[in-house]
């Protein structure tokens, strides 16, 4: 399932897999801190605004928490939309959409069965459905190129207008396809298949007929890419990016100011062990089941969590081996 080489796509997917977890975890921690301090009558505590009167670590923490709260929804959105077209989690999302009939409809580009061959099923994987498998015919390709203007005119007559992209078939058994491209403030992209000989529309793919989930996926990806609302969309994404870099930088600054400066320890003290033993068993089982389910559908998240747990277990085992044995009862002289 996974290749041995590490690619940038894999690193990007790993980051997207953890982004929503870290964002929601940060929101929980900041809200819990706010609630705790308010119960202690700390009126100066702020949840959504930066405390500019504070100094030092408290000021850094205020910027870190408040900015994190404001961009949390955007980070979860970017994580979710990014995972929809990722390699591993994206495959699971596609399978789920297929099972729920939420897939994007495909054009049938098949104009007939070539002699001695069989037509391929329309609507194949990744938008490549409708290919007949016929060999390319240079004469047919040249003839089809000459029909491009008439095909574009036929598409415009069928409400496929504006900026479009066309695929030119290389054989006489495949139709042209003309598809509206994603443009700012354009919420629908129609497509048609056209016979280059007769100019007739052989199939149409209207955005209005798509399932709601397919529409939301298309809008979400366009919003993620900064296309849906044009320059405004890009400026918002730039602001989220700057805020995220600020949150990360101030997070490291918080660690740096609390880092150990004496002794052999240089990476900070780990959380107190045994936390899970203080949680109700039902809650523990629910968390484990939920983690396994999420890890299955987001594989890089699941594998990294498993790797982390293995490292923790190995470190704990090594510490137990190095620790001195408990001394037995002291021998006392007989009275």
C-alpha positions in Angstrom: 0.0 0.0 0.0 2.8 2.4 0.8 5.9 3.0 -1.3 9.3 2.8 0.3 10.4 6.2 -0.9 9.4 9.4 1.0 7.9 12.0 -1.4 6.9 15.5 -0.8 3.3 14.4 -1.5 3.6 12.0 1.4 5.0 14.7 3.7 2.3 17.1 2.7 -0.4 14.4 3.4 1.2 13.6 6.8 1.0 17.3 7.7 -2.6 17.6 6.6 -3.4 14.4 8.5 -2.2 16.0 11.8 -3.2 19.6 11.1 -6.9 19.2 12.2 -5.9 17.2 15.3 -3.4 19.8 16.4 -5.9 22.7 15.7 -8.8 21.1 17.6 -6.4 20.1 20.4 -5.2 23.6 20.7 -8.7 25.0 20.8 -9.6 22.6 23.6 -6.5 23.4 25.7 -7.0 27.2 25.3 -10.7 27.0 26.2 -9.9 24.8 29.2 -7.2 27.2 30.4 -9.7 30.1 30.0 -12.4 28.3 32.0 -9.9 27.3 34.7 -8.6 30.8 35.2 -12.1 32.3 35.2 -13.1 30.0 38.0 -10.2 31.6 40.0 -11.7 35.1 39.3 -8.9 36.1 36.9 -10.9 38.7 35.1 -8.0 39.7 32.9 -8.1 36.4 31.1 -9.1 36.7 27.5 -10.3 34.1 25.1 -10.6 35.8 21.7 -8.5 39.0 22.1 -4.8 39.4 22.8 -3.9 40.7 26.2 -1.5 43.5 25.2 -1.0 44.5 28.9 0.8 41.3 29.7 4.5 40.9 29.3 7.1 38.1 28.7 5.8 34.5 28.5 2.1 35.5 29.2 2.1 37.9 26.3 3.6 35.2 24.0 1.1 32.7 25.2 -1.8 35.2 24.6 -0.8 35.7 21.0 -0.3 32.0 20.5 -3.7 31.0 21.9 -5.8 33.8 20.5 -4.4 33.5 16.9 -4.9 29.8 17.1 -8.5 30.2 18.1 -9.2 32.5 15.2 -7.6 30.4 12.5 -8.7 27.0 13.8 -11.8 26.7 11.5 -9.6 27.6 8.5 -7.0 25.0 9.5 -9.5 22.2 9.8 -11.0 23.2 6.5 -7.6 23.2 4.7 -6.8 19.8 6.3 -10.1 18.3 5.2 -10.1 19.6 1.7 -6.4 18.7 1.3 -7.0 15.1 2.3 -9.8 14.7 -0.3 -7.2 14.6 -3.1 -4.3 13.1 -1.2 -2.9 9.7 -2.2 -3.8 7.4 0.7 -6.6 9.2 2.6 -8.0 10.4 -0.7 -8.5 6.9 -1.9 -10.6 6.1 1.1 -12.6 9.3 0.6 -13.2 8.3 -3.0 -14.4 4.8 -2.0 -16.8 6.4 0.6 -18.2 8.8 -1.9 -18.7 6.0 -4.4 -20.5 3.8 -1.8 -22.8 6.8 -1.0 -23.3 7.7 -4.7 -21.7 11.1 -4.1 -19.2 10.8 -7.0 -18.8 13.4 -9.7 -20.7 12.4 -12.9 -18.5 11.6 -15.9 -19.0 12.3 -19.6 -19.5 9.4 -22.0 -17.1 10.1 -24.9 -17.8 6.8 -26.7 -19.2 7.3 -30.2 -19.2 3.7 -31.2 -17.3 0.4 -31.2 -14.2 0.3 -33.4 -14.1 -2.7 -35.8 -12.8 -5.8 -34.1 -12.8 -4.1 -30.6 -15.0 -3.5 -27.7 -16.1 -0.2 -26.2 -14.9 0.7 -22.8 -17.4 1.5 -20.0 -18.1 5.2 -19.7 -17.4 7.1 -16.5 -14.2 5.3 -15.6 -11.7 6.0 -12.9 -10.4 9.6 -12.5 -12.4 11.0 -15.3 -10.9 8.8 -18.0 -14.1 7.0 -18.7 -15.5 6.7 -22.2 -12.2 5.8 -23.9 -12.7 3.1 -26.4 -9.2 1.8 -26.4 -9.0 2.4 -30.2 -5.5 3.1 -31.6 -4.7 6.6 -32.5 -5.3 7.5 -36.2 -3.1 10.4 -37.4 -5.6 11.1 -40.2 -8.5 11.3 -37.8 -6.5 13.5 -35.4 -5.7 16.0 -38.2 -9.3 16.0 -39.3 -10.6 16.5 -35.7 -8.2 19.4 -35.2 -9.8 21.1 -38.1 -13.2 20.8 -36.5 -12.2 22.5 -33.3 -13.8 25.8 -34.1 -17.1 24.2 -35.0 -17.0 22.1 -31.9 -16.5 25.1 -29.6 -19.3 26.9 -31.4 -21.6 23.9 -30.7 -20.5 23.9 -27.1 -21.3 27.6 -26.7 -24.7 27.0 -28.2 -25.3 24.5 -25.4 -24.4 26.9 -22.6 -20.8 25.8 -22.2 -19.2 29.2 -22.5 -16.5 31.4 -21.0 -13.0 30.0 -20.5 -13.1 26.3 -21.5 -10.7 23.5 -22.2 -11.2 21.0 -25.0 -9.8 17.5 -25.6 -9.3 16.6 -29.2 -9.8 12.8 -29.9 -7.2 10.9 -31.9 -9.6 8.5 -33.5 -13.1 8.5 -35.1 -14.8 6.7 -32.3 -14.3 9.3 -29.5 -16.1 12.6 -29.0 -14.7 16.0 -28.3 -15.1 17.1 -24.7 -15.5 20.8 -23.9 -15.4 21.7 -20.2 -15.7 25.0 -18.4 -12.6 25.7 -16.3 -12.6 26.9 -12.7 -12.7 30.7 -12.6 -13.2 33.2 -9.7 -16.8 33.6 -8.6 -17.9 30.8 -10.9 -19.8 28.2 -9.0 -20.8 25.8 -11.8 -18.7 24.1 -14.4 -20.7 22.3 -17.2 -19.2 20.0 -19.8 -20.4 18.4 -23.1 -19.3 15.7 -25.4 -19.6 16.5 -29.1 -19.4 14.4 -32.3 -16.9 16.2 -34.5 -18.5 15.0 -37.7 -22.2 15.9 -37.1 -21.6 18.6 -34.4 -24.3 16.9 -32.3 -24.0 16.8 -28.5 -23.8 13.2 -27.5 -23.6 13.7 -23.7 -23.8 16.5 -21.2 -22.6 16.9 -17.7 -24.5 19.7 -15.9 -23.2 20.9 -12.6 -26.8 21.5 -11.5 -27.4 17.7 -11.7 -24.4 16.8 -9.5 -25.0 15.3 -6.0 -24.7 17.9 -3.2 -21.5 16.2 -1.9 -19.9 16.4 -5.3 -20.7 20.1 -5.5 -19.4 20.8 -2.0 -16.2 18.9 -2.8 -15.6 21.0 -5.9 -16.3 24.2 -4.1 -14.1 23.2 -1.2 -11.1 22.4 -3.5 -11.5 25.6 -5.4 -11.6 27.5 -2.1 -8.5 25.6 -0.8 -6.7 26.6 -4.0 -7.6 30.2 -3.8 -9.7 30.2 -6.9 -13.4 30.3 -5.8 -13.4 34.0 -4.7 -10.4 35.2 -6.6 -8.1 37.8 -5.0 -10.2 38.0 -1.8 -9.8 34.2 -1.4 -6.1 34.5 -1.8 -5.8 37.3 0.7 -7.7 35.3 3.3 -5.4 32.3 2.7 -2.4 34.6 3.0 -3.7 35.9 6.3 -4.3 32.4 7.6 -0.7 31.4 6.6 0.9 34.4 8.3 -1.2 33.7 11.4 -0.2 30.0 11.4 3.5 30.8 11.1 3.1 33.2 14.0 1.4 30.6 16.1 4.1 28.0 15.3 6.9 30.5 16.0 5.4 31.6 19.3 4.8 28.0 20.3 8.5 27.2 19.9 9.3 30.4 21.8 7.2 29.2 24.7 9.1 26.0 24.8 12.4 27.8 24.6 11.6 30.0 27.5 10.7 26.9 29.6 13.4 24.6 28.5 15.7 23.1 31.1 19.0 24.9 31.4 20.7 22.7 34.0 21.5 19.1 34.3 21.6 16.5 31.6 18.0 17.0 30.4 17.7 19.3 27.4 14.4 18.5 25.7 11.9 19.3 28.5 10.1 17.0 30.9 7.7 14.5 29.5 4.1 14.4 30.7 3.4 12.4 33.9 2.9 8.7 33.1 -0.2 6.8 34.1 -2.7 9.4 32.8 -4.7 6.7 31.1 -5.1 4.7 34.3 -7.0 7.7 35.8 -9.6 7.7 33.0 -12.8 5.7 33.1 -12.4 2.4 31.2 -15.4 3.2 29.0 -13.8 6.5 27.9 -10.5 4.8 27.2 -12.2 2.1 25.0 -14.2 4.8 23.1 -11.0 6.8 22.5 -9.1 3.7 21.3 -11.9 2.7 18.9 -12.2 6.2 17.5 -8.5 6.5 17.0 -8.3 3.2 15.2 -11.2 4.2 12.9 -9.7 7.6 12.1 -6.3 6.0 11.6 -7.7 3.5 9.2 -9.3 6.1 7.0 -6.3 8.5 7.4 -3.5 6.0 7.1 -0.5 8.3 7.6 -2.1 9.6 10.8 -2.7 6.1 12.0 0.8 4.9 11.2 2.5 7.9 12.9 0.4 7.4 16.0 1.4 3.7 16.1 5.0 4.7 15.6 4.8 7.2 18.5 3.2 4.6 20.8 6.0 2.1 19.9 8.7 4.6 20.7 7.0 5.5 24.1 6.7 1.8 25.0 10.4 1.3 24.1 11.5 4.3 26.1 9.5 3.1 29.1 10.9 -0.4 28.9 14.4 1.0 28.7 13.9 3.1 31.8 12.5 0.1 33.7 15.6 -1.9 32.8 18.0 0.9 33.9 16.2 1.7 37.2 17.6 0.0 40.3 15.6 -2.8 41.8 13.5 -2.1 44.8 15.5 -2.9 48.0 14.1 -5.7 50.1 13.3 -5.3 53.8 16.3 -4.3 55.9 17.9 -7.0 58.0 17.7 -6.1 61.7 19.8 -7.8 64.4 17.9 -10.2 66.7 17.0 -8.6 70.1 
